[in-house]
Amino acid sequence: MATTHLDKSKMPVCSQSRCLEDQKILLLKLKVEFRYDPLASRKLVIWNENEDEDCCSWDGVECDGAGHVISLELDNESIYAGLENSTSLFSLQYLERLILRKRRRRDEIRLASAAHRDAKKAGKKTFYLAHYVGESD
């Protein structure tokens, strides 16, 4: 019996797929919900509704291969309000990581996606959050 071995290093690697439309809509709503200084923003301020623009390519947004938002790195965006009441943030069901950094302090919130998926299967809207404060930059 012949065995075929595939050399994975020679196989084409597909880059991130395009952002799903529902994910883009949630990110644009999130931009409106967050209160931030647009003069200090370098990420949120350039997120826009251009239908040809892939939100997975937006600075600070990371998507999985299916186009779901899995990470938001919103460091130095001078967000001062809106996080605690954001419905869009908690509607990003595949989000695993949210990083906020303001000046010298870095806050990272990791979303336990496995626990979230279990809660979702049970029909609950429960999010499990762990909060980490890193060292100063």
C-alpha positions as CSV (number, residue, x, y, z in Angstrom):
1,M,0.0,0.0,0.0
2,A,1.5,3.3,-1.1
3,T,1.6,6.2,1.4
4,T,1.5,9.8,0.3
5,H,3.2,12.4,2.4
6,L,2.2,16.0,2.0
7,D,4.7,18.7,2.5
8,K,2.6,21.4,4.3
9,S,5.3,24.0,3.9
10,K,4.6,24.0,0.1
11,M,0.8,24.2,0.5
12,P,-0.7,27.6,-0.1
13,V,-1.7,29.3,3.1
14,C,-5.0,31.2,3.0
15,S,-4.8,34.5,4.7
16,Q,-7.6,35.7,6.9
17,S,-10.9,35.5,5.1
18,R,-13.1,38.6,4.7
19,C,-15.0,40.0,7.6
20,L,-18.6,38.8,7.8
21,E,-21.1,41.5,7.3
22,D,-22.7,41.0,10.8
23,Q,-19.2,41.4,12.4
24,K,-18.6,44.6,10.5
25,I,-22.0,46.0,11.6
26,L,-21.2,45.1,15.2
27,L,-17.8,46.8,15.0
28,L,-19.3,50.0,13.6
29,K,-21.9,50.0,16.3
30,L,-19.1,49.5,18.9
31,K,-17.4,52.5,17.4
32,V,-20.5,54.6,18.1
33,E,-21.0,53.1,21.6
34,F,-17.5,53.8,22.8
35,R,-16.7,57.4,23.9
36,Y,-13.2,58.3,22.8
37,D,-11.2,61.3,21.6
38,P,-11.3,61.3,17.8
39,L,-8.2,63.5,17.7
40,A,-6.2,60.9,19.7
41,S,-7.6,57.9,18.0
42,R,-5.6,56.1,15.3
43,K,-7.8,53.0,15.0
44,L,-11.5,53.6,15.7
45,V,-11.5,56.9,13.8
46,I,-10.7,55.2,10.5
47,W,-13.1,52.3,10.8
48,N,-15.8,53.1,8.2
49,E,-18.8,51.8,6.4
50,N,-17.2,51.5,3.0
51,E,-18.8,48.2,1.8
52,D,-15.7,47.3,-0.1
53,E,-13.5,47.5,2.9
54,D,-12.7,44.4,4.9
55,C,-13.1,45.0,8.6
56,C,-10.6,42.1,9.3
57,S,-8.0,44.4,7.8
58,W,-8.8,47.3,10.1
59,D,-6.0,48.2,12.5
60,G,-6.7,46.6,15.9
61,V,-9.1,43.9,14.5
62,E,-8.1,40.2,14.2
63,C,-10.4,37.6,12.7
64,D,-10.4,33.9,12.4
65,G,-10.4,32.0,9.1
66,A,-14.1,32.2,8.9
67,G,-14.3,36.0,9.2
68,H,-15.3,36.2,12.9
69,V,-13.8,38.9,15.0
70,I,-11.6,37.1,17.7
71,S,-9.5,39.9,19.0
72,L,-9.7,43.7,19.4
73,E,-6.5,45.6,20.3
74,L,-7.7,49.1,21.1
75,D,-4.6,50.4,22.8
76,N,-4.1,54.2,23.0
77,E,-7.5,54.9,21.7
78,S,-8.4,57.2,24.6
79,I,-11.7,55.4,25.2
80,Y,-13.1,57.0,28.3
81,A,-16.7,55.6,28.4
82,G,-19.1,53.2,26.8
83,L,-17.3,49.9,27.5
84,E,-19.5,48.9,30.4
85,N,-22.8,49.4,28.5
86,S,-21.8,48.2,25.1
87,T,-24.2,45.7,23.6
88,S,-22.2,45.3,20.5
89,L,-19.1,44.2,22.3
90,F,-20.9,41.4,24.0
91,S,-22.6,40.4,20.7
92,L,-19.2,39.6,19.2
93,Q,-19.7,36.0,20.1
94,Y,-16.3,34.8,18.9
95,L,-14.3,37.5,20.6
96,E,-11.6,36.0,22.8
97,R,-9.4,39.0,23.6
98,L,-9.9,42.7,24.2
99,I,-6.9,44.8,24.9
100,L,-7.2,48.4,26.1
101,R,-4.1,50.5,26.9
102,K,-4.1,54.0,28.1
103,R,-0.8,55.7,28.7
104,R,1.1,53.6,31.1
105,R,-1.5,51.0,32.1
106,R,-2.5,48.0,30.0
107,D,-5.7,46.2,30.6
108,E,-6.4,43.0,28.9
109,I,-9.7,41.2,29.1
110,R,-9.7,37.6,28.0
111,L,-13.0,36.1,27.2
112,A,-13.2,32.4,28.0
113,S,-14.7,31.4,24.7
114,A,-15.2,27.7,25.6
115,A,-17.2,28.7,28.7
116,H,-19.1,31.2,26.6
117,R,-20.0,28.6,24.0
118,D,-21.3,26.2,26.7
119,A,-23.4,29.0,28.2
120,K,-24.7,29.9,24.8
121,K,-25.7,26.3,24.1
122,A,-27.6,26.3,27.4
123,G,-29.5,29.4,26.1
124,K,-27.9,31.8,28.6
125,K,-26.4,35.1,27.8
126,T,-23.5,34.7,30.2
127,F,-20.0,35.9,29.7
128,Y,-17.0,34.8,31.7
129,L,-14.4,37.6,32.0
130,A,-11.0,37.5,33.6
131,H,-9.3,40.9,34.1
132,Y,-5.5,41.3,34.0
133,V,-3.6,44.4,34.6
134,G,-0.1,44.2,33.1
135,E,3.0,46.1,33.9
136,S,3.6,49.7,32.8
137,D,5.0,50.2,29.4
